[in-house]
Amino acid sequence: MNTRTWKLAVVPALLMTLAACSSNQASTPAVSPSPQPTAAPVEASAQPTEGPKITPAPTEAAGVTVGESKQYEKIAISDWKDDQTVVVSKQNDKLGPISSGELKGSYPQSLYFLHLDTGEYELITEKANMMLGDAKLSADQLFLLYSEFSLGDPAYNVMDLGSKKTFTIKGDSIAGAMGADWADKDTVVGPAYSGGAYTATTSMKIAPVEGLGGEGLIVVRQIKDKIYYTSNSKDSLQMLDLKTKAKADLNIPGTNSVIPSPDEEQMLILQYKENTQALLLSGTDGKNPRTLVEGAELGAVSWSPDQRLITYSVTIEEKGTTNNTLYVYDLSSDKSVQIAESNGTMTTSWSPSGKQLAYTERDDSGSSSSIVQLKY
């Protein structure tokens, strides 16, 4: 599947979310890992339902012990507030069904904090006729970046969690946000519909990035004072120094995604290579990248908070069936351990302690999330 354009990279995840409402892998990585076989919680104002499904299947490999797993049906976990609180998107039947369009008759998705110790949902924000998701907390946890979708392309919003004041990232200078990621605790960065990249601060200042205007950009990530990007005309990873305005080609063709390390001294790069994808590790200068994994199609990449572990999924399609396997790669041993298998796409997020890993599976039947206990 060619996911080099924004449309194909982003829209499938949205379509999976829509499927949930209307109701970024089983090949062997190149590093030769040795994988071992490895409820709906209660809303405060809702009737109790079946608790999370618990799978006690501890395994150990590569210095990582995979322990108990709990599955939560019909929710999508996207971030953690603390080790007992996750950010989730789920159906909100209190708003009533969507009134028009392709989603008519299905229920909106709203954002909540799910308290894992009590099973209670705490509403963050809701909006009639809208699917809210992809929510990520700022580093200081004072703001929330999230997407909303009903018809057409998604919009990206920033909410002050204290005052609940929210603004949409759009304006005459950028038209709107094609994508969005936190650059630091106060700033969001992403590609703009008008071309180039934008920044949006939590004080609601939205502006194009000087030096990138007019280019149709796909990947846009900021690490410290540098922006890394690819364009419609060139999929090799480029770098813009925000201080000097100097540009450089890092000579990493086929770049599909950049994932900064927590300390912002390294980065992971998803790269297309003819019929496969590779997961590369490099410093922020992009020099001498090291291949960690190769597979037919890779995804679900994320760093553990201490930067020792990296999640990734490997997807293959055989006879019309998608097989997706989630792994954790241990940088201390250069080996992987298998976490889960799925027929859908996956995303991942780590608890602040790094002892719990949440992964969300999306397929035609909807979304579900699981939390796995890890020791290392």
N, C-alpha and C positions, 0 to 999 in steps of 0.2 A: 504494500500500500504506500503510495507516495504522499507523504505528509509534509512536504517542503513548503507548502503555502499555508498562510494563516487559516484560510477557510477550512482546509482539510485537517489542520492540526487541532483546531479548537471546536469546530462544529460537531464532530462525532460525540464528544463528551457531553455537549449540550443536548444532542438528540437522545442520548442514553438517559439524561435527566428527565427529558420530556416523556420518555417511555415509562419511567417510574411514576410520573405524575398521572399519566393517562391510564393507567390502571387503577509528566509525562515522564504463550511464551514458555512452551515446554521443551524448547530445544536445549542442547547442552552448551553452556558458556565456554568460551575459548580458554578460560583459565582453568578448566577441568575441575570444577568444584566437586565436592563429594556430598551432595545433598542426601539427607536421611528422610524417610517418610515422616513426616511430622505427626432479645425478646423484647420483644419490644418493651423498653422500660416504661415506667409509669409517669405520665404527665401530671403535674400537681393538680390540675383542674379536671383531669380526665379519669375515666374508669380504668382500674388496673387491668392489664393484659398479661399475656404470657411473658415470663422473664427471659433474659438472654440465654441462648443455647451455649452450653459449656462443653468444650472439647478438651479433656485432659490427655494430651499427647506429647509429653516432654521428649525431646530428642536433643542430642548434642553432637556437634561437629564444628570443626574450625575454631574451637575455643568458645563457641556460642551455644548456650543451652536454650532451646525453644520449649517453653512450658505451656500452661493452660491458655486456651483461646476461648473468648466469648463472642458470640455473634449477635448483632442487633439488626433485626429485619426492618426494611423500608426506611432506612435513614442513610445519610451520607456524611461521614465524619471528615472534616476538612482541616481542623487545627485543634490545638490543646491550649486551655487557659492555665491549668495546672494538672498534676497527675490524677486528679479526681474529677476533672471537668473538661469536656470536649465541646467544640463548636460543631453543630450539625445542621443539615438542611433536611426538612421532612414535610410531608403533606400536612396542610392546615385546613381541615374540613369546617372550621368555625367561620371561615370567610365566605363559604359558599362556592359552588363551582364556577369555573371561568365562563364568561358569558358569550364570547365570540371567538372566531378564528379557528385555527387547526386544533387548538387545545380546548375548544368548547366542551363543557361537561366534565372535564377533569378538575381536580382541586389544585389550588396554588401551593407552592412550596415556600415555607417561611424558615427563618433562622432562629436557632435556640442554643442555649447552653444546656447540655445534658450532664447532670450530676451523677456520676457513676456509682457513688456510694448509696444514694437514695433512689436512683432510677427516675428522678423528676426532671421535667423539662422546664426551663426558664426562658420565656420569650425574649428574643433580642429585637427582632423587627419583622413586620409582616406587611404585605401589600396585596390588595385585591387584584385578581387577574394576572398575577406575576409569579414567575418561578425565580426564587432567590437561591443563590448557591455560591460555591467557590470562595467561601469566606476565610480570610486570613487576618489574624490579629497583628497589629504593629508590635515592634519589639518591646515597647513599654506597656503594651496591652491597653492603651487608652483609646485606640481607634480600631475600626474594623473595615477592611476592604472587601467588597463582595460584588457579585454580578447579579443583574436582573434580566429576565428574558420573557418575552411573550410572543411577539411577532418580529421577524427580521433579525438583525444582529443584536448581540447582548450589549447592555450598557454597564458601566462600572461606577460604583458608588463608594464614598468614604463616610463612615458614621463616627461621630464622637460618642463613645459608649456612656459617658457621663450625662451629657445633655440630650442625647439621641438626635442631635442636629446632624443632618445628612446632606451631602451635595453629590451631584452627578458629574463625572469627569467629562466635560464637553465645553465647547465655546467656539467663537468665530475663528480663533487662531489655530485650533486643532481639529475642528469639526466634532470629533469624538474619539474615544479610546478604543482601539482594536484589541488591546490586551492591557494587563496591568499587573505589576508586582511591586512589593515594597523595596525601595532602594535603601532607606534607613527608617528610623522610627517616625519621621515626620514627612517623608516624601515617597510618592508613588511614581513609577516610570513605566513607559510602554510605547508601542508604536501608535501613531495617530492616523486617523482616516484621511487627513489632509496631506499625508506624506510626512516623512521624518519621524521624530520621537517627541514626546512631551514629558514634562514633570508636573505633578500636582501635589501641593503641600497640604497638610492637615489644616492650615489656615485658609484654604480655598483659593490659593494662588495657582493658576494653571497657565503654562507657557510652553511654547515649542523649545526644543533643545537647539541652541545655536550651533551651527555647523552640520546639522543633519537634515535641514529643510529640503523638501522637494523629492527626497528619495522614498520609494515605496519599501518600507522596512517590514521584516517578518519577526526575527528574534531581536528583542531589546531587553538587556539586563544591565543593571548598574552595580559595580563593585567598587566601593570607596569613590575615588574621583575619576573613574573611567567607565565609559559605556561600551558594552560589547553588543554587536549587532550584525545581522545579515540583511540582504535586500532582495527584492524580486529579481534583480539583474545579476546578483552575485551571492552565492550561498557560502562562500568562504568567510570565516569569522573575521570581522573587522573590529577595531578598537579606536575610540575617540577619547583623548585626554581632555577632560573638562577644564583643566587649568590652562594648558598651553594651546588647546584646540588642534593639536597635531593628531593625524590619523595614521593607523598602521594596519596592514593586512597580516593576520596571524597565520595565514597559510594552512588553515584547517578547513578543507572543502567539505561540503555536504553537512554543515552544522545545522542541526535542527533544534537544539536546546542548550542553554547554559545554566548550570545550577551552582551558585557560589557556596563555598564552605561556610560554616558558622563564623569562623574567625576572619573570613574574607581574604585569606592568603592563598587559597587554592580554588579550583573550579572543576566541575565535571562537565563534559561536553558529549552530547549525543550526536553521532555522526553517521550519515548514510554512506555505505560503501557498496555500490552496485546492487547485489541482491541481499545484503545484510546490513545490520547496524552495529556500531561499536560504541562502547562507553569508555571515554578517555578521561584521564586524570592529569591535570597540569597545574603549574603555578599560574598566577594571574597575568604573567607575561606571555602565556601560550606556548612557551618554548618546550621542546622535548616532551610532548604529551605521551603518556603511557596508556596502552590499551589494557583495560581491566577485563572487559567482557565483549564477546561478539555473539550475535544471535540474529535470527530471521527478523525479528522486530522487538525492540526494547522499549521499556517505559517504566512508570512508577518509581522514578529515581528520586531519592532523598538521602540526606545526611543525618546520622545520629548527632545529638548535641555535642558529644565529645569528639566527633569526626573519625571515630575508629570504624564505624559500620556504615555501609551504604546499601540501601534497598534498590532492587531493580527487578523487573519482570521480563520474561522471555515469552513471546507469542509465536505460535505457528498455526497455520490453517491446513487441515487435512480433511479431504472429502466433505467440504462444506462445514466442518466443525472447527471452532476456535478453541485452541488449548493454550492456557495462560498459566505460567508458573511464577510464583513470587519467591525471590531469594534475598538473603542478607549476605553481603560480601564483607569479610573481615580483613581490613587493611593490614592488621598485625600479622596475619598468617597467609594472606593472599589466597584464601579459600572461601567458599560459599556454603551456606546451609539453606535448605529449602524450607519455606515458611508455609505456603499454601498453593492450591491449584484452583483454577476458575475457568469458566467458559466465557467470561466477559472481560472488559477492560478493568484496570486497577489504578488506584492512586493510593499514596501512603503519607502518613505523618507520624512524627515521633512525640512522645511525651517529654516534658522538660527534663526529667531524670534520665531519659534514654532507656528505661527499663520496660517500657511498653511501646508497642508499635501498633498503630491503627492502619488498617487497609480497607478500602471501599471497593466493592465489585459492582460494575454496572453492565447489565445486559438487557435484552428486550423485555424481560419481566420486571425490571426496575433496579433499585439499588439496595444493597445491604452492606453493613460494615462489621468488622471484627477487630477485637483488641487482643493482641498476643503478648504474653509475658516473656521477657528475655533476660537471661543472666550471662554475663561475660566479664 
